[in-house]
Amino acid sequence: MAELRRDPVVGRWVIVDTDHPNKPEDFEYEQYIQKGGNCPFCYGNESQTPPEIEAFRSHGTARNTPGWQVRVVPNKFPALQIEGELDRRGMGIYDMSNGIGAHEVLIETPYHAKDISDLLNQEVENYLRMCCRRGIDLVKDRRFKYIMVFRNYGSAAGASLEHPHTQIIALPMVPKNVAEEIKGAEDYFEYRERCIFCDMIRQETQEKERVILENKHFLSFCPFVSRFPFEIWIIPKKHSGYFCHTPDEAIPDLASILKETIAKVKKVFVNLSYNFIIHSSPINGDGDVEYYHWHIEFMPKLMRVAGFEWGTGFYIDPTSPELAAKYLKAIKE
């Protein structure tokens, strides 16, 4: 019989198939094959993007020229515009405002065909440091209440350009999904006077059944209430509400566990598309880091969300997180 599992943070229920679980070879997924061609994010094509916001560069190289290791540019087709006033207003029963925000693209490597798992540890560290730098800079704009950092890798995951890149969007309000997660964390804190994510870390490290990787500062595991097969969370062991406040001494451990986690998944599922999202506390007075704990949610594109999921809010996971973690732990570098 399948199991119903309830997410203790947001109250979501998930159906987990523990009787007849899917093994990795049972999944039919769209493989991501890079085709190449002219790419505006590639080394030497700097003139094809909007002007550079920030970059890690070799000494003596000029902006918008070769010589960069990590580069940030405005999105050419932004979802939101940074110029202007928010102008919140009502129209009868409806609320609206101008589309104010920031939308940036972080080009994490000059190499067109290299995923995070293919980079050197130092290159992944530079990528993560730049994500933090952009977050710290965007927080200064008091109009912004939430910063979303996300990565779509592969066409099945929604990537419109092949060259690996990360997007950073600053929003003038806290999104619904984030607000629900924060409210769940707040409710738990008020009841137990502890962070629910810290309790989750303690339980996962004690049970070890769903843990994939662990180092001094971070834990990589398949969550007990996984919505998707081979869903993975990466979370700091020490309580912290803001991703962009990750201490510099912890960045090498984050780079290592992120790279190794992705490498393990891609050895099980060749040419896999995936998404990952960094969940962090709201900014500028719209959140309380006492009860929230930032983390990365990694979601392989192995299944499509269909009518049952949209209609009920339930997810069906055909591979239990315990079995998924077992497969991933068995992968050797």
Buried (B, 14 or more C-beta within 10 A) or exposed (E): EBEEBEBBBBEBEBBBBBEEBBEBEEBEBBEBEBEEEEBBBBBEBBEEBBEBBBBBBEEEEEBBEEBBBBBBBBBEEBEBEBEEEBEEEEEEEEEEEBEBBBBBBBBBBBBBEBBBBBBEEEBBBBBBBBBBBBBEBBBEBEBBBBBBBBBBBBBBBEBEBBBBBBBBBBBBBBBEEBBBBBBBBBBBBEEEEEBBBBBBBEEBEEEEBBBBBBBEBBBBBBBBBBBBBBBBBBBBBEBBBBBBBBEEEBBBBBBBBBBBBBBBBBBBBEEBBBBBBBBBBBBBEBBBBEBBBBBBBBBBBBBEEEEEBEEEEBBBBBBBBBBBBBBBBEBEE
